[in-house]
Amino acid sequence: MSTPPSAESLPSTFTPSEVEGPAYRRWVEQGCFTPPAEPRGEPYAIVIPPPNVTGSLHLGHALNHTLMDVLTRRRRMQGHDVLWLPGMDHAGIATQNVVERELAKEGLTRHDLGREAFVERVWRWKEKYGGRILDQMRRLGEGVDWSRERFTMDEGLSRAVQTIFKRLYDDELIYRAERIINWCPRCLTALSDIEVEHSDDDGELVSIRYGEGDASIVVATTRAETMLGDTAVAVHPDDERYAHLVGTEVELPLTGRRIPVVADPHVDPSFGTGAVKVTPAHDPNDFEIGRRHDLPMPVVMDERGTITVPGPFQGLDRLEARPAVVAALREDGRVVAEKRPYVHAVGHCSRCDTVVEPRLSLQWFVRVEPLAKAAGDAVRDGRVQIVPRSMESRYFGWVDDMHDWCISRQLWWGHRIPVWYGPGGEVRCVGPDEEPPAGEGWEQDPDVLDTWFSSALWPFSTLGWPDDTSDLRRFYPTSVLLTGYDIIFFWVARMMMFGLYAMDGREPFRTVTLTGLVRDKNGKKMSKSRGNVVDPLDWMDRYGSDAVRFSLTRGANPGVDQAVNEEWVQGARNFCTKLWNATRFAMLNGARLGELPPAEELSTLDRWVLSRLAETVEEVDRLYEGYEFAKASEAIYHFAWDEVCDWYLELAKTELAGEGAERTRVVLGHVLDQLLRLLHPIAPFVTDELWRALTGGDTLVTAAWPRADRDRLDPAAAEQVDAVQRLVTEVRRFRSDQGVKPTQRVAARLTGLDGSPAAAFEEHVRALARLQPVADDVAASASLPVPLGGATVTVELDLRGTVDVAAERKRLDKDLQAAQKELAQCDAKLGNEGFLAKAPEKVVAGIRARRETATADIERLTAQLDALPPA
């Protein structure tokens, strides 16, 4: 057990780098993040989205991981048995690409090594370089249980993958078939939808005439090279323009083949010519038309995107073949129209940016219909709650219209599909406790599973499934899934499907809390091409992890994107410094823990701060239960900075010099103790260091969460202190308006104070407003009436000698003339009927708003000039 710091040992300035590393190591060594072996409280588990083994911490990670840490730290302090289990995803394509690039530097390919040696090479890379993000998670202060760390390729998780594949296969929910998939000609594998990034690219729309004369038909395409694989032209059944052609054939240009004209309801008759070319092997919609009409499905390019059709284009890359085909069509008189540039959405491989090719391929699929229905029902019947509820429609949009899921990848790194093929065409799926078939001619399927297949098992595979483990019984279903709304389909829905299927209808989590995306200060999406990507580690180095965490939490409204900038992180750092200085000041002035005196023995000020503490704890609890992170952090911030630091500590200086000083020291110690507990989940490092110094305790991580003491609510005390705040604020504003320096003391007389709610606080008001007594026979040079609770307190100030009256009058005159000029310009425009008739309403509204501001400025400046003493 380490020795807690004391008031004297706390440095005069807060330096995050000196606190964070030692604090985190101490928490881990003490086992603060490991749930007790024997249950003591209600279980609370959070599923962490496993980051890629190749990944590094970005702002999206920092946001979601901070919010998960906030939830788990609070529940731990509330006495729950908390499990937040860390781990990584093997990230099939990303990891294989990294290692293949390393091999390329050596002049090698994976095929030079062979499958077994290549996989060994990936494992060595993983052990040496993988998991950098885990160290970055420690920097962020994440309270995960490192003793339970998991990796999707671990033996236990691999066994879970093989188990569920076998069950799904036996239940005929996994099958192998030829379907259209996303194909990367560079990575040479199928891609999931999340691995495809769409962008608006410049292309060319070419209109081509098929057939001759009255029997001809015009189609338009952005991918002319695929016409080599056309097997039909389709029109809508109700389109009278082409009714005479349905059932006939037209000649496919450049090929000599004749293809049918078919009627299909998929065709939109209002788009283009109302006729579409059908290339079933290279377009998902065309594939479905081809199935409905039993069309041939010739593949016209190989896995690298090279044209394979015999003839002049054979051997050309698909992107080279496109202009060559258009040129040949043009020469043949088949091009009716060309539009360039033609901007259209194009899918790119997220790993290498290669244009993705829709391609007919033999792949493994999950039959999702019954699984997706169960996932939808779990939300509809209330077993799973989505926060915010407005995101439910997005979720249902996926699960209610989900297509069968392509789960095979043509890679070597990943969970290999547990299916063997025999010499006589036999197919055998092997479970984890079964021996693969022996004998000559048996070969295992070469493909591996989509990374999302194994990560879909994460809520239960990490707890020991398929075995009946104590962790699985204790922590499944998990309590909350917190993730970005952008992966509802790719991860959330799939975990729901597999969790309900594998765990006998029990949902994988009870609440899904969706966050927004982190954008730059202008609301733009962060991207390397824009040059606006922020590395959160840079901000941590400059301002500390607490500052980054607080900034992100303060902008985290459920399901809403948030913008961040460095200035906000600087402000959060200032907040941490303010808290440090305030706590250190309080401790040096005797703040301590002890039994709180009864309310009747306390001053009004002490009763007020305890009342505000109770209200704040109650408000923060309510907001956290609704996952309103931004509002909760805002409530804590204003209580800490505005009420405790700026008001209570300042007002308490008077109390600490009076008869009730010891009682105030106990109240001050209690308020700081509770405030540090309240803030700890958001800013764990600074709060833990200060709390240990204040209380002598070992760690704040496992201290009890504050409870709202409603017996301490005191509306009367609140009314009195509120009156003091308003009075001091008005005097400070008035002083500022008169050009009096904030530190300068001004002679003043207070009249009417005795009949106001602030009657007992004259000494406090004078101290905070920098007012010193003035003799009765001294005439005031300025006065300020302040209404307080039915009474009016008049502050009469002697400003003679406190300001350079001539200079101040000159400044105010200049500002007044500018305001008058602005008013005249606004009146001129608003009085111009021609301008009002032509100008947009938004412009006119802006001018009216400027006029209101100018009018208010004139009134304010005139009053300030009138209040100035004679020169």
C-alpha positions, 0 to 999 in steps of 0.5 A: 500500500502506497503512502497517500500524499499530504497537503504539504506534499502536493506540488503547487502546480498540477503536472499530469505526467507526474501523476498519471503513470504512477497512479495507473500502475498502482490501480492495476497492482492493487487489482482495482479493476478485477471483480471479486472472486466471490460475488459481493454486489450486483454484476455489471459488465460492459462489452468493449468493442475489440480494437484491431490488433493493427490499430492505434488510439484515435479520437473515436476510440478515446470518446467511446472508451472514456464513456465506458470507463465513466460507466464502469467506474461509477458502478464500481463505486456504487458497489457493483461487481464490475467486469470490463474485459479488454481485448483485440480483434485479429483484423484479418485483412488489415493485419495480413496487408501489414505483414505482406507489405513487410514481406514485399520489402524483402522481395517475398510474397506470402506464396513464397513462404506458404500458408503455415510459415506465413501464419507463423510470421503474422503471429510473430508480428502480432507479438512484437508490434500488435497491441500498441492500442492496449498501451494507449488505453492505459494512457487514457486511464481505462479501468479494464480487467487486464487479467482477463484480456482476450484476443479473437484468435486465442484458443478459447475464442477459436473454439467458440468460433468453431462451435457456433459454425458447426451448430449453424451449419447443422441447423442449415443456417450456414451454406455455400453458394455462388453469389455476388460479393464485394471483391478487392482485386488487390487484396484478392478477397471478398469484403464485408460492407464495412470494409467498403468505403464509398466516394463520389468519383468522376466517371463517364455515362455512356448510352449504347444502342443494342440491336437494329432499327425499330428492334433496337434499344438504348441502355446507359452504363458507367462500366462499359467493360461489363457489357461483355458479360451481358445476358439480357436487357431488362425493362419494366413490365408496364413500360409500353415503350418496350412492350413489343420488344419483350420476349425478343432478342437483340444483338449484343454489340462487339460480341455477335451474341444475341440476348433476350429482352426481359420484363422485370419489376426491378427496373425504374422506367423513369430513370434514363431510357427505362432500359437496363443492361443485365450483367448477372455476374458483376452486379448485385441487382442484375444477379437477382434479375438473372436468377428470376429469369434463369439467365446465364451468368458468365464471369468476364474478368478474373480475381485480379480484374483482368478481362478473360473474354476471348477477343481484342480486350482479353488480358486488359485490366478492367479499367484499361478495358473500359475506354477501349470498349467505348472506343470500339463501340464508338467506331461501330456507331453504337454510342448514342450519347456520352456524358463526362464527367459523370459523378457517381458513387464508387466503392473502394477497399478501405484497406488499399483504396482499390475500386471494389468489383461486384463479382459472382463467387463461390462463398460461404453465407449465413442465412440471416432471416430467422436470426435477424427476426429474433434480433429485431424482436428483442428490441421491439419487446423491450428486452433490449433498450436502444439509447437514444430511442431515435436510433431504433429506426436505424437498427430496424432498418438493418435487421428487417431488411438484412441480406444473407451474410458472406462470411468467407474471406480468401485470406490466410490470417483468421479462423479457417473454415472448419469444412473438409472436402473428400475425394468423392465430393463429400463435405464434412463440417467438423466441430471443436471436439471432433477429429478432421476426416483422415485419409487421402484426398481430404482437404480443408476449405482454404478460406477463413471467416470474416473478422466480424464473425468472431467479434459477433461472439465477443459478449459470450466467447470472452466469458468462456462459452461454449463451456458453462463457466462461472463468468458466463453465469455471472456476467451474461447478459452483459449490462451495456453496449456502448458504441458508435451508431456507425456500426449498428449493422456491422457489429451490434446487430450481429452480436444480437443475432449470435447471442440470442442464437447461441445463448438460448434466446438470452440477449447479449446486453440489456442496453445499447447506448449509441454515441455520435462521431467525433468531428473537427471544430468546424463539424467536418468529418476527420480524414487524412485527406482533409488534414484535420485528423487529431491524435489524442495522444498529442493532446494527452502529452500536452494537457493530460489524459483527464483534460482529453477525457473531460473535453470528450465527455462534455460533448457526448450527447446520445447519438449526436456527433460532436465537434472538438478542438484544442481550445476546449482541451486547454479549457479542461486542463484549466479546470483540472488546475483550478480543482487542484489549486482549490483543494490544495488551498482548502487543505492548507486552510485546515479542510478535513474530514469529520462528522458533519454537524447538524444543520442548526449548528451550521452557517447559512453558507455551509448549509447552502453548499451542502444543499447544492451538493445534494442537488448536484449528486441527485441531478448527476445520478439522474443524467447518468442513468439516462446516459446523458454524459454531456449534461452530467459533466456540465452539472459537475463542472458548474458545481465545482468551478462556479459554486465551490471554487468561485463562491463557496471557497471565496465566501468561506474565507470569512467563515474560516476567520470566525467562530465557526471555523472548525465546522466550516473546515469539516463542511469544506472537507466533506464537499471536496471529498464528495466532489472528487468522488463525483468527478472521478469517473470522468477525470480519474487521475487528478481526482485520485491524487487529490482525494488521497491527499485530502482523506489519507485513503488508499484509492478513490477507484473503490471508494463509495459513490456519493449519495444525495442527502435530501435532508440537507436540502435548504431552500432558505439558505439557497435564497440568501446565498443566491441574493449574495451572488446576484449582488456581488455580480451586479457590483462587479459588472458595474465596476467593470463598466466604469473602468475600475480595475478588478483588484482595486478597492472602492469606497462604498456605502450599502443601504437597504441591505438589512431588509434583503435576503443578503442581510447577514452577508455584508462582510462577505459582499464587501470582500468579494466586491472589493468594497471598503467602508466610506464615511457617512459625510462622503457623498457618493459619485455613483450609485447602483440599485439592485433588487433582491427578494422584494427589497432593493439594495443600493450600492453608493460608490465613491469612484473619485480617484479610482478611474481616469475619468477623462480617459474613460469618458473619451473611450465611452464616447467613442463606443457610443458614436460607433453604436449610433452609426451602426443604428443609423445604418440599420435604420437606413436599410430597414427604411428602404422599401426596395431593399426589403422587397429584394433582400432574403428574409435571413438577411433582413432578420440579421439587420434587425438583430444588429439594430437591437444590439446597437440600441441596447449598446446606446442605452448601456453606454449612455448610462455609463457616461451619466454615472461617471463622476465629474472630471 
